[in-house]
Amino acid sequence: MGVCNKVYVYDVSVFSDRELFDKFYGQMDDKRKEKIDRFKNASDKYLSLGAGVLLKTVLSDVGIRDYELKYGKNDKPYLEGDSGLFFNLSHSGKYAIMTISDREVGIDIEKNKKFEDSLIKHIFDEEEISFANDILSGAETFSATCSRNADVLYTGMWTAKESVMKFFGIGLGMDPVKIHLEMNEDMQCLKATAREHDCSGLFIHRYELGDYQISVCSEYETYGGIIPIG
């Protein structure tokens, strides 16, 4: 496993303290400040600031203090030059998260939410839906640790697909139903295939953080745990 395969999480609810918000906002560069300022809702501002704090803190911890961000297609950020470090950010609800690796990586976090049948059929293929139905029906072939809650299960599967999209830097420009998840019974280590992109050698690692689901798409078969920041 690479030395940098870690997931960092920041609880942005601390920014409801205006003094603390202003303190960290003042430490951000102009581009991050512009991003934060574009949001109208306080919760969105907190998440954007949290992403900026994570980026600054984590890169500093690994010895990168002077850097320039560049943006690829669909605005996926990367470090200018040959740093040998890859990262990805995501946020949802009250959490901003970041992962770093020495190879390309994608990460997604979502708070558990309701998936209507129409949305399920739009995002997941027949085999994935059948797999989910078997788990939800309590099929004996699945371990007791599998979630029997449809919202938790489908949210987790959705973050898995999102992490693949973010790995390739495509985002929602990649049709999620064209990504097929190959899942084991405890849903802790997944593989993916995609009709238009080579997913060979990719692995998806799933985490739960309270009522949030997290997935990381990586070239590594094993990955680190979650590290809280702040």
Secondary structure by P-SEA (a helix, b strand, c coil): cccccbbbbbccccccaaaaaaaaaaaccaaaaaaaaacccaaaaaaaaaaaaaaaaaaaaaccccbbbbbcccccccccccccccbbbbbcccbbbbbbccccbbbbbbcbbbbcaaaaaacccaaaaaaaaaaaaccccccccccccaaaaaaaaaaaaaaaaaaaccccccccccccccccccccbbbbcccccccccbbbbbbbcccbbbbbbccccccccccccc
